[in-house]
Amino acid sequence: MAAELETHDYDVLIVGAGGAGLRAAIAAREAGLRTAIICKSLFGKAHTVMAEGGIAASMGNVNSHDSWQVHFRDTMRGGKFLNSWRMAELHAKEAPDRVWELETYGALFDRTPDGRISQRNFGGHEYPRLAHVGDRTGLELIRTMQQKIVSLQQDDQRESGDPEARLKVFAEVTITDLLQDETGTIAGAFGYFRESGRFVRFNAPAVVLATGGIGKSFKVTSNSWEYTGDGHALALRAGSTLVNMEFIQFHPTGMVWPPSVKGILVTESVRGDGGVLKNSEGKRFMFDYVPDVFRGQYAQTEEEGDRWYTDPDNNKRPPELLPRDEVARAINSEVKAGRGSPHGGVFLDIASRRSAEEILKKLPSMHHQFKELADVDITQEAMEVGPTCHYVMGGVEVDPDTAAAARVPGLFAAGEVSGGMHGSNRLGGNSLSDLLVFGARAGAGAAAYVKGLGEARPAAPQSALDAAATTALAPFEEEGGENPYTLHQEMQQTMNDLVGIIRKAEEIEAALTKLEELKERAKHLTVEGHRQFNPGWHLALDLRNMLAVSECVARAALLRQESRGGHTRDDYPKMDASWRGRNLICSTEGDGVRVEEQPMPPMRGDLLDLFQRDELAKYLTPEELAAVGAAGDVKGATEPTDGSGS
Amino acid sequence: MSYDAKFRVWRGDASGGELVDYTVEVNDGEVVLDIIHRLQATQSGDLAVRWNCKAGKCGSCSAEVNGIPRLMCMTRMSTFTETETVTVTPMRAFPVIRDLVTDVSFNYEKARQIPAFAPPEGVAPGEYRMQQVDVERSQEFRKCIECFLCQNTCHVVRDHEENKEAFAGPRFLIRAAELDMHPLDARDDRADFARDAQGIGMCNITKCCTEVCPEHIRITDNGIIPMKERVVGKRYDPLVWLGNKIGRRKP
């Protein structure tokens, strides 16, 4: 075993090469540290490329009333006040700088008439706020940072003759275990090359998890094969904790037909640019689904909603642009009530509302996607759409300022794999900005940690490596075991049916029983063939991560007895203020998962002052509200979309 | 709504391989990649294939379907008859790793040779000003999803391994064009680079790259031909030549 183990030494190891991972790598390398990037696919293929709408940042290029305070407020409202307010604050403050920085790397965003970065409207955002490139913003972000990394490598080439002296990308490598010393401090990571199946050991005192989400645990998802919750599970197994795992975002508009593309995303920009949702009776049903907390902030008539696109200062936005959780639930209700489209969704219509020319200009990828995959011309007919598992709000519990993971020194996390920032529901556009803001912070946090260690380098015992290798090879040892593809399908079906968009106690309990059964069966998997680029083997190894993460989702979902954001309980349909101040924290216990409540730190006074008292009353308990202070103390709070700028 | 299709898939590795016949179920609305996945799940768990997004956005599942370079996720089964045998082989211009997976590192090496975007001096972040009409020229090339189908189909390298050293391929010629057309890129030697280091002269504009591009980028017309014109202009225009001789040295 030892003879074939390739070993590399780095200061910082970044696991994941999407937006957060690449931004973290740039930060660590710019801090002077030797940095490695682990990429599960080829470099530049990360799931971030799927992000369509844009990057939320209050640059105020289109509406000068925008500011970090308004962005912060929108983010907290979208997350139903369960967000880590410190993360939401840092995010809102730093997003504009992170976007402008991309232009110095060569990014080419769409422009305003005066030559600045254009910004578009999106659900839950009070002002046009999303920097974008048509509907392929994520691709631009990845390509830009990929090219920045090449540029840093060219600098090293000039300085030392070796482009990979301080920054190297390991493509098609999967990390299966983190390595720790006897105290639990991070010492590196263990994994394999997909191409050869050979094992590889990275010695590194700091590891940044940037592995993205968990969508592959669900049957209908917009996520790619890579989204198997690797980082979530690695953190759990290393002794760190996950927060908010019950909150899963079902994007309201995924494709529903043909079956092979079910779940693939239809960007929210379709609605931001004028598209509306209709049921089989041709009714714009979203006007019937504006919840109390948002009443007064959205248009009540179609006429007002339509005027908003051209005169947002004097009209309220249409309810199609409510936060994603509200829209997803509304679609779910319409379909359940028998007013769905032929393939079990609803209609998303932009054809009757915008010219073909305008649609082609603003939504070229959507036009292409529907034309090629469904043979539907969206300039002529309506799309059929329905909810799809899109994003996990929950993730590794981190320190907001440094992105350091709870309980494990040397471990950091950024992007979708981290939790807290988005509370119970993420606003569209806040993901790409999250990647940039906390990617940069995680890279800097890891660099500062490594510098603080001085010469010390924690080392993992040989037994840890042996154990990691044995676990990874197990599916080749067993004969007559189960097919990993079959287990995966059963798990996806279970999560989709029983812990999906609408949940209740009996169903979640049934899911937990099924997950226990799958966990047992997963101990006896058999894969055919050998170690060279063997997808069956890769799935067998990913499966234990998906099972661990699914258990977290189910256990936390069972415990939280209320409905909020991306967690809807049929048996507890109301949002309950007494639950707002409580985070649910998952940790490893035996070969299962333990969930505990943990109180949230109270929000800082100057941030509370950004809200009007009657809005706070919708979220806080009477006791919390009393502690905020008397009415009249609040300053700076304005009703959304009044545009007064006062 | 479903039928059994005949598939022939190339199985093997660097040491050799062969086309293997399969009979596999096909359902309404499916694409070639769905069928490859069904083979994996039901008949051949170790069939190697790259894929990520399954929506034509990541450029991972490039292969040759009945000899034509395509993304498998964007090739609908309805384009074949039910009796037709569908043959899937790996991209030919790159060394095979296993089955449908090829070693595309050539492309990453070429990418690293292109001088990066040079930010304009004295312009602070947030102060960049560009007109939409100007950024659109480069934006067309930034739509590239790096599927490398253009690289695979380009006859300069497709059956000529020996040309790979001197020729960067269409994907990286449009990268050079993109930087050349970037309104704020501070370098003025992009065309020189395309001529001296990327071998743009080897391209004889047969437009095969444009034909296979799944993003419909007009690689030849909007990227390569304008770059060729710039090369010619810089080199043979006597005024430009004189200006270069007596003018400021290039950075």
Interface residues (C-beta under 8 A of the other chain):
Chain A: S41 L42 F43 G44 K45 H47 V49 M50 M59 P96 D97 W100 E101 E103 T104 Y105 G106 L108 F109 D110 R111 P113 D114 G115 R116 S118 V133 G134 R136 L139 E140 R143 Q147 K148 V150 S151 Q153 Q154 P163 A171 E195 S224 W225 E226 W257 P258 P259 S260 V261 I264 L265 S365 H368 Q369 E372 L373 A374 D375 N483 P484 Y485 Q489 V527 E528 G529 H530 Q532 F533 N534 P535 G536 W537
Chain B: D13 N27 D28 G29 E30 V31 D34 Q40 A41 T42 S44 G45 D46 L47 A48 V49 R50 W51 N52 C53 K54 A55 G56 K57 C58 G59 S60 M74 R76 I97 R98 D99 V101 V104 Y108 A111 R112 I114 P115 A116 F117 P119 P125 G126 Y128 R129 M130 Q131 Q132 V135 S138 Q139 R142 K143 C144 I145 E146 L179 H182 D185
